Amino acid sequence: ITTNASKNFISKKFLNNVTSLAIKVKKVPIKAYNLISKVKRYYVVIYYTFKIITSKLETTTLPKH
């Protein structure tokens, strides 16, 4: 996933969740205008995917190590 460095995408919760799903996150500087349009285009999809992941993780109990 290519993202900008906004608060939504740099939070530990988001990064831990996508890492657990073996998804790589690439951060793009704000001044990379050609890639920012891609970030804006996929933001809604990523946002709702994140909501689904977090809701599933909250309802799932993980074994303690």
C-alpha positions as CSV (number, residue, x, y, z in Angstrom):
1,I,0.0,0.0,0.0
2,T,1.3,3.4,-0.9
3,T,0.3,6.1,1.6
4,N,1.1,9.6,2.6
5,A,2.4,10.4,6.1
6,S,-0.9,11.5,7.6
7,K,-1.9,10.5,11.1
8,N,-4.2,7.7,9.8
9,F,-1.4,5.8,8.2
10,I,1.5,6.3,10.6
11,S,-0.3,5.1,13.7
12,K,1.1,2.1,15.5
13,K,-2.3,0.4,15.4
14,F,-2.6,0.7,11.6
15,L,1.0,-0.4,11.0
16,N,0.7,-3.4,13.3
17,N,-2.5,-4.5,11.7
18,V,-1.2,-4.3,8.1
19,T,2.1,-6.0,9.1
20,S,0.2,-8.9,10.7
21,L,-1.6,-9.3,7.3
22,A,1.8,-9.3,5.5
23,I,1.0,-6.0,3.8
24,K,3.9,-3.6,3.0
25,V,3.3,0.1,3.5
26,K,5.3,2.6,1.5
27,K,5.1,6.2,2.7
28,V,5.2,8.9,0.1
29,P,6.3,12.5,0.8
30,I,3.5,15.1,0.5
31,K,5.3,16.8,-2.4
32,A,5.1,13.7,-4.7
33,Y,2.0,15.1,-6.5
34,N,1.7,12.3,-9.0
35,L,1.4,9.7,-6.2
36,I,-0.8,11.7,-3.9
37,S,-3.7,11.4,-6.4
38,K,-3.4,7.6,-6.1
39,V,-3.4,7.9,-2.3
40,K,-6.6,10.0,-2.5
41,R,-8.2,7.5,-4.9
42,Y,-7.6,4.5,-2.6
43,Y,-8.0,6.3,0.7
44,V,-11.7,5.3,1.1
45,V,-10.9,1.6,0.3
46,I,-8.0,1.6,2.7
47,Y,-10.0,3.4,5.4
48,Y,-12.9,0.9,5.3
49,T,-10.5,-2.1,5.1
50,F,-8.8,-0.8,8.2
51,K,-12.2,-0.4,10.0
52,I,-13.0,-4.1,9.1
53,I,-9.6,-5.3,10.2
54,T,-9.8,-3.5,13.6
55,S,-13.4,-4.6,14.2
56,K,-12.4,-8.2,13.6
57,L,-9.3,-8.0,15.8
58,E,-11.4,-6.5,18.6
59,T,-13.8,-9.4,18.5
60,T,-11.1,-12.0,18.3
61,T,-9.3,-13.1,21.4
62,L,-5.6,-13.9,20.8
63,P,-3.8,-16.5,22.9
64,K,-1.3,-15.1,25.4
65,H,2.3,-15.9,24.9
